[in-house]
Amino acid sequence: MVSLKDVETMIVAKLPDAKVIVKDLTGGGDHLEAIVVSSEFEGKTRVKQHQLVYGALNEAMASEAIHALALKTYTPQAWSAAGQPM
């Protein structure tokens, strides 16, 4: 099992400007939701955005420390447009 803080740290290591919110969906620590806001997503498709995040979590996913990940990615502009504070 990996901590929510560890997941955040892995994502920020790959996307240094990222704002990350990680939630445990089931209480078991292996079914997570991550919301990631990064300027690195500018001009990239949703698939490419998700690939960047999965790349940061590859080891934890491969070892099944993270069994399932619900992922939501936003550019800073899209995040603001959704009415969310930075």
Beta strands, then each sheet from edge to edge (+ up, - down):
strand 1: 19-24
strand 2: 31-37
strand 3: 68-74
sheet 1: 1+ 2- 3-
end
